[in-house]
Amino acid sequence: MVAKRKNYPEEFKRDAVDLVRSSKDRTLTDIARSLGIHLETLRNWVREDKARTQDADGGGDAGMTPDEKEELRRLRRENARLKEDNEILRKAAAYFARETTR
C-alpha cells in the first residue's frame, strides 16, 4: 500500500526548514515527528533549501561576510595558480630526470 503524497504550502516548508536550522539541540526525527511529517520529507526540504542557498550565493559560502567571501575568492585564485605552478614544476622535473639518464 502506497501512502498518498501530500502537498504542503511553501510557507510551511520554509518554517519547517527554519525550525531545523535554529534548533541545534533537537534531532531531525524529533522535529519531523512534532510537525507530523515524514522524516525523509523534512530531510529533502532541508537539502533543497541548502542547494538553493548555495546556488544563490554562488557556491557554498552562505552566511559569510563580504570580506570573508572576498578572501575565499582570493584564496581560490591563489590555489589555482599554485596548482598550475606545481604542474609546471612536475613536468620540468620529469623532463630533466629523462635528460640526466641519457
Secondary structure as the mmCIF struct_conf table of DSSP 4:
data_model
#
loop_
_struct_conf.conf_type_id
_struct_conf.id
_struct_conf.beg_label_comp_id
_struct_conf.beg_label_asym_id
_struct_conf.beg_label_seq_id
_struct_conf.end_label_comp_id
_struct_conf.end_label_asym_id
_struct_conf.end_label_seq_id
HELX_LH_PP_P HELX_LH_PP_P1 VAL A 2 LYS A 6
HELX_RH_AL_P HELX_RH_AL_P1 GLU A 10 SER A 22
TURN_TY1_P TURN_TY1_P1 LYS A 24 ASP A 25
BEND BEND1 ARG A 26 ARG A 26
HELX_RH_AL_P HELX_RH_AL_P2 LEU A 28 LEU A 35
TURN_TY1_P TURN_TY1_P2 GLY A 36 GLY A 36
BEND BEND2 ILE A 37 ILE A 37
HELX_RH_AL_P HELX_RH_AL_P3 LEU A 39 ASP A 57
TURN_TY1_P TURN_TY1_P3 GLY A 58 GLY A 58
BEND BEND3 GLY A 59 GLY A 60
TURN_TY1_P TURN_TY1_P4 ALA A 62 GLY A 63
HELX_RH_AL_P HELX_RH_AL_P4 PRO A 66 THR A 100
TURN_TY1_P TURN_TY1_P5 THR A 101 THR A 101
#
